[in-house]
Amino acid sequence: MNRLEFFHTGLAILGMSLFETDNSMKTDPKLLIGKGSPKLVGKNYALLAEADKAFQEMSAAAQKQGIVIKMVSSYRSFEKQKSIWNRKFSMFKSHGMSDLDAVAKIIEYSTLPGTSRHHWGTDIDIIDAGPAQEGDFLLAQKFHGNGPYNTLREWMEIHAQDYDFQLPYTKDEKRSGFKYEPWHYSYAPISIPMLRQYLDLDHKELIFTTDLMGGAVLDHGFLESYIKSHVLGINPSLL
Ligand SMILES: [Zn+2]
């Protein structure tokens, strides 16, 4: 091997190893749409180990201030999201709504299966386990004023970022898509690269290969605008 060949072989090896390193950092596309089998940890919830480690540290810090963070939602599969979607669609239809209105109502708070941040094992819905609780947990007014979770919200607004958790669905009125969700936090170091990779997937396949209710409304045009308004209608620090 002459020096030039040696140089080229070296480049090829380097190229190969770079490629492999890059590949290993990528998430299996199936995991991004809730159809894989991610390695998750947690007793009464399920998160990626790195996100859980940060969550545990954040919880311990909150506990020192008398706030017991309780996770009410974490990883959710495509199938689970589909059952939520279909249940809500049936319910809104039974109230006499058109397909379009029912879908519009669902996507105030719930995602199209295959597009949920809860598919990633990085996103959580939390409440304060301390205060006595009746009815629905996840209502914005419970996180403000005299609501039972006001203290938790205030603490999270100051400290969550120290543990790399961010609110995707902020109160910012210029934000499009899902309504304000003071309970939903995302572990940014993993969810940001996941979102970037997710945007490169062929989303259209997700919709047309499943038995989702509201199918006639869920065409390519809907999906395109939904991705712009909802998937991307988040806190800019998570983009
Ligand atoms: Zn959520």
Residues whose N, C-alpha, C, O or C-beta is under 5 A from the ligand:
A	BS01	ZN	I124 D125 H184
